[in-house]
Amino acid sequence: MSYLVLARKWRPRVFDDVVGQEHVTRTLQNAIRQDRVAHAMLFTGSRGVGKTSCARILAKAMNCERGPTVDPCGVCAACVDITGGGSTDVLEIDGASNNGVEQVREIRESVKFLPARGKRKMYIIDEVHMLTTAAFNALLKTLEEPPSHVIFVFATTEPHKIPDTILSRCQRFDFKRIPEKKIVDAIHKIASAEGVQVAPEALHHIAREAEGGMRDSLSLLDQVIAFCGTQINEAQVREVLGIADRGLLTSLTRAVLEGDGQRALLVVEELFHYGIDLQKFAAEFVKHLRDLMVVKLCKDPARLVDLPESEVEQLAALVVDQPPARLHRLFSAMMHGAEEVSRSPFPRLALEMNLLRICAQGPTLPLADVLQGLSRLEARLADGAVAQPASGAYAAVSASPSVARAPAPPPAPPPTPALSSTSGGAGFSGGGVGPMGGGQGGVSAALAYDLSQGEPEPMPPVRIEAPLPPVLAPSQCADPEPTPSGRGCVGGAFTSVPPPSTHLDDAGQPIDDAPPQRPRLSLVDGRSAFDHFGDYLDWVRGADAFLAADLEQSARLMRFDRDALTLAIPVSAWDDIFRHEARLQGVALEALLDAASGFEVELKRFPDDDPNVAGETLHARRARRTSERYAARRDAATDDPAVRMAMSVLGLELHRVLPR
């Protein structure tokens, strides 16, 4: 008798023998127990995962002399005939070679006859997606209403090629790729039963090469046994299957992480010398980098990587000091590199150049470290500028050696008497900016709040030199009101904060990179408090762009009057706002805003569902007003007679309206 390969010899005989498809076998067993077996079923999945085997087991379960039963005996005449492929009641048809209308007509004629020996007649059509459209159409009526003694089982690896009219008439069962660990356990049992000893690492190589297919793993095991005999080690399996040594993957990874391009080229040279497929190796290296990322980020990587425990520990030691951002960057670069290697007529050269490129990239600093470095650089630059004398009414804000200084403003009108106030804060002294005193001449600096304790801390003195604004009678106000509104003046105090004046070059053109100016008081211009707040944030943006952006997108304006600015901050955005204190190295945020504006700034924290934070942010208001202005322009253009005529005569459409 000729040799029977392992894939046929160890083919599953009952549902419990099927590996890795418990969701399918359990459903079929329950259907048999409840007498709810469908007349048409579709088994889909990749190659070698058990589709045809399950169809044969189902045929035995339905035709066994003890059945229908979930455990066919395997010894009765019906079971023996089905196992050997000689049953006249179970017809296995190859859809690739019997894909025409004539073959389907033969099936339609044969379903009328009762089974010869068993209880059910079954048609198992493999690779059913190969049938032609006409053949599928000819099968529709029979498939929808077959005789009670007929069951159809279709198997395919490409279900997307099957018409929807066929899919809607079948119960679909999706077979999954078998996990590597289950394949390792299965082939270990089979090898032991065959009297063959296989090293655990060799079993993992075989299972990995099978790519989720049990039949492929048994075929590879057959091949390895033929080469090695009954004692199989890892090196022999790698030699037979043409697999690179896992040690070379580790060596190459270490070379890339250390930026050693020469050692990386030596690894490629060794691979080429042993005849390893470099295109396949590049893909395997991409998977290896993925495993490195999983081992780095996951607490239980053994469940997510199909590797022996010893190799998982080795990978963990390899990336213990590597930031995840760098591993992700290496994976992305190698992913593109593997695609280049797979398409290149010179795979070795493509692989070498890609490895040299990622070796030369070096480590990547996290964004937080980059921002801290920029903050320290700003502080050093500020230290070199504080010695310059102040001019006019605006004196430079002097900072301690670790504090960034606000940009110096242009000259202003002659100075007026300076007033000083003392409150909590850190290390600001010297000239103030943009006054908002309103006849009192004093400016109070806000307290710095310790978020961990919730109590105010004492601050060194903050001295702000600010010119007093002119005082007008209430009759001169544009909109006198009994309570502060931020839209004009109240009792002779002004709340208008005009935008910084535009800087022009010699040709009269605006200069975009001109230093920001502190806001200054002007006469009432009738603008809303939102406009004043926007002008204030425009100046803050020149001092700290990140802080201005956070305030613009999260702060709600509660009060903007003659001597105070009060902002409501949602709890969800509180940490983002106060993280700027870390960048300022301990300087109280409210004190910085006081010194930047010349009036008291207060930040209040509210729950996210509080009415005080239910209004619009400045960012949302600007976006809404921009949208409203565009809608108005579009409506005006649509109503224009000339535009309507052009659209009607020329068949045009209005896509976008540009401002003049």
C-alpha positions as CSV (number, residue, x, y, z in Angstrom):
1,M,0.0,0.0,0.0
2,S,1.3,3.5,-0.9
3,Y,2.3,5.9,1.9
4,L,-0.6,8.0,3.3
5,V,0.5,11.5,4.1
6,L,-0.1,12.9,7.5
7,A,-2.6,15.4,6.2
8,R,-4.9,12.5,5.1
9,K,-4.0,10.1,7.8
10,W,-4.8,12.5,10.6
11,R,-7.8,14.2,8.9
12,P,-10.5,14.8,11.6
13,R,-13.1,12.0,11.9
14,V,-15.4,13.7,14.4
15,F,-16.3,17.3,15.4
16,D,-14.0,17.2,18.4
17,D,-11.0,16.5,16.2
18,V,-11.4,19.8,14.3
19,V,-8.7,22.3,15.6
20,G,-9.5,25.9,16.1
21,Q,-13.1,26.0,14.7
22,E,-15.1,25.6,17.9
23,H,-17.6,28.2,16.9
24,V,-18.5,26.2,13.8
25,T,-18.5,22.7,15.3
26,R,-20.6,23.7,18.3
27,T,-23.2,25.3,16.0
28,L,-23.4,22.2,13.8
29,Q,-23.7,19.9,16.8
30,N,-26.5,21.9,18.4
31,A,-28.3,22.0,15.0
32,I,-28.1,18.2,14.8
33,R,-29.4,17.8,18.4
34,Q,-32.3,20.1,17.8
35,D,-33.1,18.7,14.3
36,R,-32.5,22.2,12.8
37,V,-29.9,21.4,10.1
38,A,-30.3,23.8,7.2
39,H,-30.8,22.5,3.7
40,A,-28.0,24.7,2.3
41,M,-24.7,25.8,4.0
42,L,-21.7,27.8,2.9
43,F,-18.3,27.1,4.5
44,T,-15.8,29.9,3.9
45,G,-12.2,30.4,5.0
46,S,-8.6,30.2,4.0
47,R,-7.0,27.0,2.8
48,G,-6.5,24.0,5.1
49,V,-8.7,25.2,8.0
50,G,-11.2,22.3,8.0
51,K,-14.1,23.3,5.6
52,T,-14.3,20.0,3.6
53,S,-13.5,17.9,6.7
54,C,-16.4,19.5,8.6
55,A,-18.7,18.8,5.6
56,R,-17.7,15.1,5.6
57,I,-18.2,14.8,9.4
58,L,-21.6,16.4,9.0
59,A,-22.4,13.9,6.3
60,K,-21.4,11.0,8.6
61,A,-23.4,12.5,11.4
62,M,-26.6,12.7,9.3
63,N,-26.2,9.2,7.7
64,C,-24.8,7.2,10.6
65,E,-26.8,4.1,11.5
66,R,-27.1,5.6,15.0
67,G,-28.0,9.0,13.7
68,P,-28.5,11.7,13.2
69,T,-25.9,12.0,15.9
70,V,-23.2,14.5,16.9
71,D,-20.8,11.6,17.4
72,P,-20.8,9.3,14.4
73,C,-19.6,5.8,15.1
74,G,-17.2,5.6,12.2
75,V,-17.6,1.8,11.9
76,C,-20.9,1.4,10.3
77,A,-21.2,1.0,6.5
78,A,-22.3,4.5,5.9
79,C,-19.5,6.0,8.0
80,V,-16.9,3.8,6.4
81,D,-18.1,4.7,2.8
82,I,-18.1,8.4,3.5
83,T,-14.7,8.3,5.2
84,G,-13.2,6.5,2.2
85,G,-14.9,8.7,-0.3
86,G,-17.0,5.9,-1.9
87,S,-20.5,6.7,-0.7
88,T,-23.1,7.1,-3.4
89,D,-25.2,9.3,-1.2
90,V,-22.5,11.9,-0.5
91,L,-21.2,13.5,-3.7
92,E,-18.1,15.7,-3.6
93,I,-18.0,17.9,-6.7
94,D,-15.1,20.0,-7.8
95,G,-16.5,23.4,-8.7
96,A,-13.5,24.4,-10.7
97,S,-14.0,21.6,-13.3
98,N,-17.8,21.2,-13.0
99,N,-18.7,24.8,-13.3
100,G,-21.1,24.9,-16.3
101,V,-24.8,24.8,-16.7
102,E,-24.8,21.2,-17.9
103,Q,-23.3,19.9,-14.6
104,V,-25.9,21.9,-12.6
105,R,-28.6,20.3,-14.7
106,E,-27.3,16.9,-13.8
107,I,-27.5,17.9,-10.1
108,R,-31.1,19.1,-10.5
109,E,-32.1,15.8,-12.0
110,S,-30.3,13.6,-9.4
111,V,-31.8,15.4,-6.4
112,K,-35.2,13.9,-7.2
113,F,-34.0,10.4,-6.2
114,L,-33.9,9.2,-2.7
115,P,-30.5,8.2,-1.1
116,A,-29.4,4.6,-1.9
117,R,-28.2,3.5,1.6
118,G,-28.2,6.5,4.0
119,K,-30.8,8.8,5.3
120,R,-29.8,12.0,3.5
121,K,-28.2,12.8,0.2
122,M,-25.5,15.4,0.4
123,Y,-23.8,17.5,-2.3
124,I,-20.5,19.0,-1.2
125,I,-19.3,21.4,-3.9
126,D,-15.7,22.6,-3.3
127,E,-14.5,25.9,-4.7
128,V,-18.0,26.8,-5.5
129,H,-17.1,30.4,-6.5
130,M,-15.7,28.9,-9.7
131,L,-19.2,28.2,-11.0
132,T,-20.3,30.5,-13.9
133,T,-23.1,33.0,-13.5
134,A,-25.4,30.9,-15.6
135,A,-24.7,27.8,-13.5
136,F,-25.5,29.8,-10.3
137,N,-28.7,31.0,-11.8
138,A,-29.7,27.5,-12.9
139,L,-29.1,26.3,-9.3
140,L,-31.2,29.0,-7.6
141,K,-34.6,27.2,-7.6
142,T,-33.3,23.9,-6.5
143,L,-31.1,25.5,-3.8
144,E,-34.1,27.4,-2.4
145,E,-36.5,24.5,-2.3
146,P,-34.7,21.2,-2.5
147,P,-36.3,17.9,-1.6
148,S,-36.4,17.1,2.1
149,H,-33.7,14.4,1.8
150,V,-31.1,16.7,0.2
151,I,-28.5,18.9,1.9
152,F,-26.1,21.2,0.0
153,V,-22.7,22.2,1.5
154,F,-20.7,24.7,-0.4
155,A,-17.0,25.4,0.4
156,T,-15.0,28.4,-0.9
157,T,-12.0,30.5,-0.1
158,E,-13.4,33.6,-1.9
159,P,-17.0,34.2,-0.8
160,H,-17.0,37.7,-2.3
161,K,-17.3,36.0,-5.8
162,I,-20.5,34.3,-4.9
163,P,-23.7,36.1,-6.0
164,D,-25.9,37.5,-3.3
165,T,-28.8,35.4,-4.6
166,I,-26.9,32.3,-3.6
167,L,-25.6,33.8,-0.3
168,S,-29.2,34.7,0.8
169,R,-30.3,31.0,0.4
170,C,-27.5,29.6,2.6
171,Q,-26.4,29.5,6.2
172,R,-22.9,30.9,6.2
173,F,-20.1,29.6,8.5
174,D,-16.8,31.5,8.5
175,F,-13.8,29.4,9.3
176,K,-10.9,31.3,11.0
177,R,-7.2,30.9,10.6
178,I,-6.0,28.6,13.3
179,P,-3.9,30.3,16.0
180,E,-0.2,29.3,16.0
181,K,-0.3,27.9,19.5
182,K,-3.1,25.5,18.7
183,I,-1.3,24.3,15.6
184,V,1.9,23.7,17.7
185,D,-0.1,21.7,20.2
186,A,-1.8,19.6,17.5
187,I,1.3,18.8,15.5
188,H,3.2,18.0,18.7
189,K,0.5,15.3,19.5
190,I,0.7,14.0,16.0
191,A,4.5,13.9,16.0
192,S,4.5,12.0,19.3
193,A,2.0,9.5,18.0
194,E,4.2,9.0,15.0
195,G,7.2,8.4,17.2
196,V,9.0,11.6,16.1
197,Q,10.7,14.0,18.6
198,V,10.6,17.7,17.5
199,A,12.2,20.6,19.3
200,P,9.7,23.2,20.5
201,E,11.4,26.0,18.5
202,A,11.1,23.8,15.4
203,L,7.3,23.3,16.0
204,H,6.9,27.1,16.1
205,H,8.7,27.5,12.8
206,I,6.5,24.9,11.2
207,A,3.3,26.5,12.6
208,R,4.4,30.0,11.6
209,E,5.1,28.9,8.0
210,A,1.7,27.3,7.8
211,E,0.0,30.7,8.2
212,G,-3.0,29.4,10.1
213,G,-3.6,26.3,8.0
214,M,-3.6,22.8,9.7
215,R,-3.2,21.0,6.4
216,D,-0.2,23.1,5.5
217,S,1.4,22.4,8.9
218,L,1.1,18.7,8.5
219,S,2.5,18.8,5.0
220,L,5.5,20.7,6.3
221,L,5.9,18.3,9.1
222,D,5.9,15.4,6.6
223,Q,8.6,17.2,4.6
224,V,10.8,17.8,7.7
225,I,10.4,14.2,8.9
226,A,11.5,13.0,5.5
227,F,14.7,15.1,5.8
228,C,15.5,14.7,9.5
229,G,14.1,11.4,10.5
230,T,12.7,10.9,14.0
231,Q,14.9,13.5,15.7
232,I,14.2,17.1,14.6
233,N,16.0,20.2,15.8
234,E,15.5,23.9,15.0
235,A,18.5,24.3,12.7
236,Q,17.3,21.4,10.5
237,V,13.8,22.9,10.1
238,R,15.3,26.3,9.2
239,E,17.5,24.6,6.6
240,V,14.6,22.6,5.1
241,L,12.1,25.4,5.0
242,G,14.6,28.2,4.1
243,I,13.8,30.2,7.2
244,A,16.3,32.8,8.6
245,D,17.7,32.2,12.0
246,R,15.7,34.1,14.7
247,G,19.1,35.1,16.1
248,L,19.7,37.0,12.9
249,L,16.5,39.0,13.4
250,T,17.6,39.9,16.9
251,S,21.1,40.8,15.7
252,L,19.6,43.0,12.9
253,T,17.2,44.7,15.4
254,R,20.0,45.5,17.8
255,A,22.1,46.9,14.9
256,V,19.2,49.1,13.8
257,L,18.5,50.4,17.4
258,E,22.2,51.2,17.9
259,G,22.5,52.8,14.5
260,D,25.2,50.3,13.4
261,G,24.8,50.2,9.6
262,Q,27.9,48.0,9.0
263,R,26.6,45.3,11.3
264,A,23.2,45.5,9.5
265,L,24.9,45.0,6.1
266,L,26.8,42.0,7.5
267,V,23.5,40.4,8.5
268,V,22.2,40.9,5.0
269,E,25.4,39.4,3.6
270,E,25.0,36.3,5.7
271,L,21.3,35.9,4.7
272,F,22.3,36.2,1.0
273,H,25.2,33.7,1.5
274,Y,22.7,31.1,2.9
275,G,20.3,31.6,0.0
276,I,17.5,33.1,2.2
277,D,14.7,34.8,0.2
278,L,15.4,38.5,1.0
279,Q,11.9,39.6,0.1
280,K,10.4,37.0,2.5
281,F,12.9,38.1,5.1
282,A,12.0,41.8,4.8
283,A,8.3,40.8,5.5
284,E,9.4,38.7,8.4
285,F,11.4,41.6,9.8
286,V,8.4,43.8,9.6
287,K,6.5,41.3,11.7
288,H,9.4,41.2,14.1
289,L,9.2,45.0,14.6
290,R,5.5,44.6,15.2
291,D,6.2,42.1,18.0
292,L,8.7,44.5,19.5
293,M,6.1,47.2,19.7
294,V,3.6,44.7,21.3
295,V,6.1,43.5,23.8
296,K,7.0,47.1,24.7
297,L,3.5,48.4,25.2
298,C,1.4,45.4,26.4
299,K,1.5,44.0,30.0
300,D,0.7,40.4,28.8
301,P,2.4,40.2,25.3
302,A,2.4,36.4,25.3
303,R,-1.2,36.4,24.3
304,L,-0.6,38.7,21.3
305,V,2.6,37.4,19.8
306,D,3.1,33.8,18.5
307,L,6.6,33.3,20.0
308,P,8.1,31.0,22.6
309,E,8.2,32.5,26.1
310,S,12.0,32.6,26.1
311,E,12.0,34.7,22.9
312,V,9.4,37.1,24.3
313,E,11.7,37.7,27.3
314,Q,14.6,38.3,24.9
315,L,12.5,40.9,23.0
316,A,11.5,42.6,26.2
317,A,15.1,43.0,27.2
318,L,15.9,44.4,23.8
319,V,13.4,47.3,23.9
320,V,13.4,48.1,27.7
321,D,15.2,51.4,27.1
322,Q,13.5,52.3,23.7
323,P,10.7,54.8,23.5
324,P,7.5,53.6,21.8
325,A,7.7,56.5,19.4
326,R,11.0,55.3,17.9
327,L,9.8,51.7,17.6
328,H,6.7,53.0,15.7
329,R,8.9,55.1,13.4
330,L,11.1,52.1,12.7
331,F,8.1,49.9,11.9
332,S,6.6,52.5,9.5
333,A,9.9,53.0,7.7
334,M,10.5,49.2,7.4
335,M,6.9,48.7,6.2
336,H,7.5,51.0,3.2
337,G,10.9,49.4,2.8
338,A,9.5,45.9,2.6
339,E,7.1,47.0,-0.2
340,E,10.1,48.4,-2.1
341,V,12.0,45.2,-1.6
342,S,9.1,43.1,-2.8
343,R,8.8,45.1,-6.1
344,S,12.5,45.6,-6.7
345,P,14.4,43.5,-9.3
346,F,17.4,44.0,-6.9
347,P,16.0,42.9,-3.5
348,R,19.4,42.8,-1.8
349,L,20.3,46.4,-2.7
350,A,16.8,47.7,-1.8
351,L,17.0,45.9,1.6
352,E,20.5,47.2,2.3
353,M,19.6,50.8,1.5
354,N,16.4,50.7,3.6
355,L,18.4,49.3,6.5
356,L,21.1,52.0,6.2
357,R,18.4,54.7,6.1
358,I,16.7,53.6,9.3
359,C,20.1,53.1,11.0
360,A,21.0,56.7,10.2
361,Q,17.8,58.1,11.6
362,G,18.9,57.9,15.2
363,P,16.7,58.3,18.3
364,T,13.7,60.7,18.3
365,L,13.1,63.1,21.2
366,P,9.5,63.2,22.6
367,L,7.6,66.3,21.9
368,A,7.4,67.2,25.6
369,D,11.2,67.2,25.8
370,V,11.4,69.4,22.7
371,L,9.0,71.9,24.2
372,Q,10.9,72.0,27.5
373,G,14.1,72.7,25.6
374,L,12.4,75.5,23.8
375,S,11.2,76.9,27.1
376,R,14.7,76.8,28.5
377,L,16.1,78.5,25.4
378,E,13.5,81.3,25.7
379,A,14.5,81.8,29.3
380,R,18.1,82.1,28.4
381,L,17.3,84.6,25.7
382,A,15.2,86.6,28.2
383,D,18.0,86.7,30.7
384,G,20.2,88.4,28.1
385,A,17.5,91.0,27.4
386,V,16.4,92.1,30.9
387,A,19.4,94.4,31.3
388,Q,18.1,96.8,28.6
389,P,16.7,100.0,30.0
390,A,12.9,100.5,29.8
391,S,11.6,103.3,27.6
392,G,8.5,105.4,27.9
393,A,5.5,104.3,29.9
394,Y,6.3,100.6,29.4
395,A,9.1,99.1,31.3
396,A,10.4,95.6,30.5
397,V,9.1,92.8,32.7
398,S,12.2,91.5,34.4
399,A,12.2,87.7,35.0
400,S,14.2,85.4,37.2
401,P,16.9,83.3,35.4
402,S,14.4,80.5,34.8
403,V,11.4,82.5,33.6
404,A,10.5,83.6,30.1
405,R,10.0,87.3,29.6
406,A,7.1,88.8,27.7
407,P,8.1,90.5,24.4
408,A,9.1,94.1,24.8
409,P,6.6,96.6,23.3
410,P,7.3,99.6,21.2
411,P,7.7,103.1,22.8
412,A,4.6,104.7,24.3
413,P,3.6,108.1,25.6
414,P,5.6,109.7,28.5
415,P,5.4,107.8,31.7
416,T,3.0,108.5,34.5
417,P,3.4,107.9,38.2
418,A,3.9,104.2,38.9
419,L,1.8,102.4,41.4
420,S,2.9,99.1,43.1
421,S,0.8,96.3,44.6
422,T,1.9,93.2,46.3
423,S,0.2,89.9,46.0
424,G,0.9,86.2,45.5
425,G,3.0,85.1,42.5
426,A,6.5,84.2,41.5
427,G,9.4,86.4,40.4
428,F,7.9,89.3,38.3
429,S,9.1,92.8,39.0
430,G,9.5,95.9,37.0
431,G,7.4,97.6,34.3
432,G,3.7,96.8,33.7
433,V,1.8,96.9,30.5
434,G,-1.5,98.1,29.1
435,P,-3.3,100.0,31.9
436,M,-6.9,99.4,32.9
437,G,-6.8,101.4,36.2
438,G,-9.9,103.6,35.8
439,G,-9.0,106.5,38.1
440,Q,-7.8,104.4,41.0
441,G,-4.3,104.1,39.7
442,G,-3.8,100.7,41.4
443,V,-3.5,97.3,39.8
444,S,-3.8,94.1,42.0
445,A,-2.1,91.0,40.9
446,A,-4.0,87.7,41.2
447,L,-3.2,85.0,43.7
448,A,-1.5,81.9,42.5
449,Y,-3.5,78.8,43.5
450,D,-1.8,75.6,44.6
451,L,-3.9,73.0,42.8
452,S,-2.9,70.2,45.3
453,Q,-3.8,72.2,48.4
454,G,-6.5,74.6,47.1
455,E,-5.1,77.5,49.2
456,P,-3.4,80.7,48.0
457,E,0.3,80.9,48.4
458,P,2.2,84.2,49.1
459,M,3.9,85.8,46.2
460,P,6.8,88.1,45.9
461,P,6.0,91.7,45.1
462,V,4.8,92.5,41.6
463,R,5.4,96.0,40.5
464,I,3.4,97.3,37.5
465,E,4.0,100.8,36.1
466,A,1.0,101.9,34.2
467,P,-0.3,105.2,32.8
468,L,-3.7,106.2,34.1
469,P,-6.5,106.4,31.5
470,P,-8.4,109.5,30.9
471,V,-11.7,109.9,32.9
472,L,-14.9,110.9,31.1
473,A,-18.2,111.9,32.5
474,P,-21.0,109.4,32.2
475,S,-22.7,111.6,29.6
476,Q,-19.7,111.1,27.3
477,C,-20.0,107.3,27.3
478,A,-21.4,105.6,24.3
479,D,-23.5,103.1,26.2
480,P,-23.6,104.0,30.0
481,E,-25.1,101.1,32.0
482,P,-25.6,100.6,35.7
483,T,-23.5,97.4,35.7
484,P,-20.3,96.5,33.9
485,S,-21.0,95.0,30.5
486,G,-17.7,95.2,28.6
487,R,-19.3,96.9,25.6
488,G,-18.4,100.4,26.4
489,C,-17.6,102.6,29.4
490,V,-19.2,102.6,32.8
491,G,-19.0,105.7,35.1
492,G,-16.1,107.1,33.1
493,A,-14.0,103.9,32.9
494,F,-13.1,102.4,29.6
495,T,-13.2,98.7,28.6
496,S,-12.2,99.0,25.0
497,V,-9.0,97.1,24.1
498,P,-8.1,97.9,20.5
499,P,-6.0,95.5,18.4
500,P,-2.3,96.0,18.2
501,S,-1.3,98.6,15.6
502,T,-0.1,97.2,12.3
503,H,3.6,97.4,11.7
504,L,4.5,98.6,8.2
505,D,7.7,98.4,6.3
506,D,9.3,101.2,4.2
507,A,6.9,100.4,1.3
508,G,3.9,100.6,3.6
509,Q,3.2,96.9,3.6
510,P,2.3,95.0,6.9
511,I,5.1,93.1,8.6
512,D,3.8,89.7,9.8
513,D,6.7,89.0,12.1
514,A,6.5,92.3,14.0
515,P,6.7,91.9,17.7
516,P,3.3,92.0,19.5
517,Q,2.2,95.2,21.3
518,R,0.5,95.4,24.6
519,P,-3.1,96.4,24.4
520,R,-3.8,100.0,25.2
521,L,-6.9,101.9,26.2
522,S,-8.8,104.0,23.7
523,L,-12.1,105.8,23.5
524,V,-15.3,103.8,23.4
525,D,-15.6,102.1,20.0
526,G,-18.9,100.3,20.7
527,R,-17.4,96.8,20.2
528,S,-18.5,93.8,22.2
529,A,-16.6,92.3,25.1
530,F,-15.8,89.3,22.8
531,D,-13.9,91.6,20.5
532,H,-11.9,93.1,23.4
533,F,-11.1,89.6,24.7
534,G,-10.0,88.6,21.2
535,D,-7.6,91.6,21.1
536,Y,-6.2,90.6,24.5
537,L,-5.6,87.0,23.3
538,D,-3.9,88.3,20.1
539,W,-1.3,90.0,22.4
540,V,-1.0,86.9,24.6
541,R,-0.4,84.8,21.5
542,G,2.8,86.8,20.9
543,A,4.0,86.0,24.4
544,D,2.9,82.3,24.6
545,A,1.1,80.9,21.5
546,F,0.2,77.6,23.3
547,L,-1.5,79.4,26.2
548,A,-3.4,81.7,23.8
549,A,-4.6,78.7,21.8
550,D,-5.8,76.9,25.0
551,L,-7.6,80.0,26.3
552,E,-9.2,80.6,22.9
553,Q,-10.7,77.1,22.6
554,S,-11.7,76.5,26.2
555,A,-12.2,79.7,28.2
556,R,-15.6,81.4,28.5
557,L,-15.8,85.1,29.1
558,M,-17.5,85.9,32.4
559,R,-16.5,89.6,33.0
560,F,-14.5,92.2,31.1
561,D,-14.7,95.6,32.6
562,R,-12.6,98.5,33.7
563,D,-10.1,96.7,36.0
564,A,-10.7,93.0,35.8
565,L,-10.9,90.1,33.4
566,T,-12.7,86.9,34.6
567,L,-12.6,83.7,32.6
568,A,-14.5,80.5,33.3
569,I,-12.6,77.3,32.6
570,P,-14.2,73.8,32.3
571,V,-12.7,71.2,34.6
572,S,-11.8,69.0,31.6
573,A,-9.6,71.8,30.2
574,W,-8.2,73.0,33.5
575,D,-5.0,70.8,33.3
576,D,-4.3,71.9,29.8
577,I,-4.5,75.6,30.8
578,F,-2.3,75.2,33.9
579,R,0.3,73.0,32.3
580,H,1.8,76.2,31.0
581,E,2.9,76.9,34.6
582,A,5.3,73.9,34.2
583,R,6.7,75.4,31.0
584,L,7.1,78.7,32.9
585,Q,8.9,76.8,35.6
586,G,6.8,77.8,38.6
587,V,5.5,81.2,37.6
588,A,1.9,81.6,38.5
589,L,-0.2,81.7,35.4
590,E,-2.6,84.4,36.7
591,A,0.3,86.6,37.7
592,L,1.8,86.3,34.2
593,L,-1.6,87.3,32.7
594,D,-1.8,90.3,35.2
595,A,1.6,91.5,34.2
596,A,0.8,91.0,30.5
597,S,-2.4,93.1,30.6
598,G,-2.0,95.6,33.4
599,F,-5.3,94.6,35.1
600,E,-6.5,91.8,37.3
601,V,-7.0,88.5,35.6
602,E,-9.0,85.7,37.4
603,L,-9.4,82.1,36.2
604,K,-12.4,80.2,37.7
605,R,-12.9,76.5,37.4
606,F,-16.4,75.1,36.9
607,P,-17.8,71.6,36.2
608,D,-18.3,70.8,32.5
609,D,-22.1,70.9,32.9
610,D,-22.2,74.3,34.8
611,P,-24.1,77.1,33.1
612,N,-21.0,79.3,33.3
613,V,-19.2,77.2,30.8
614,A,-22.2,76.6,28.5
615,G,-21.6,79.7,26.4
616,E,-19.4,80.1,23.3
617,T,-15.7,80.1,23.4
618,L,-13.9,82.7,21.4
619,H,-12.8,80.0,18.9
620,A,-16.4,78.8,18.4
621,R,-17.7,82.4,18.1
622,R,-15.1,83.2,15.4
623,A,-15.9,80.1,13.5
624,R,-19.7,80.8,13.7
625,R,-19.3,84.4,12.6
626,T,-17.0,83.3,9.7
627,S,-19.6,80.8,8.6
628,E,-22.4,83.4,8.9
629,R,-20.4,85.9,6.8
630,Y,-19.8,83.3,4.2
631,A,-23.5,82.3,4.1
632,A,-24.4,86.0,3.7
633,R,-21.9,86.4,0.8
634,R,-23.2,83.3,-0.8
635,D,-26.8,84.4,-0.5
636,A,-26.0,87.8,-1.9
637,A,-24.2,86.2,-4.9
638,T,-27.0,83.8,-5.5
639,D,-29.5,86.6,-5.6
640,D,-27.4,88.7,-7.9
641,P,-29.2,88.9,-11.3
642,A,-26.0,88.7,-13.3
643,V,-25.0,85.5,-11.4
644,R,-28.4,83.9,-11.9
645,M,-28.3,84.7,-15.7
646,A,-24.8,83.2,-16.0
647,M,-25.8,80.1,-14.2
648,S,-28.9,79.7,-16.3
649,V,-27.4,80.5,-19.7
650,L,-24.1,78.8,-19.3
651,G,-25.2,75.9,-17.0
652,L,-22.8,76.9,-14.3
653,E,-23.0,76.0,-10.6
654,L,-22.0,78.2,-7.7
655,H,-19.3,76.4,-5.7
656,R,-17.5,79.0,-3.7
657,V,-17.8,82.8,-3.0
658,L,-14.6,84.7,-2.3
659,P,-14.5,87.9,-0.3
660,R,-13.5,91.1,-2.2
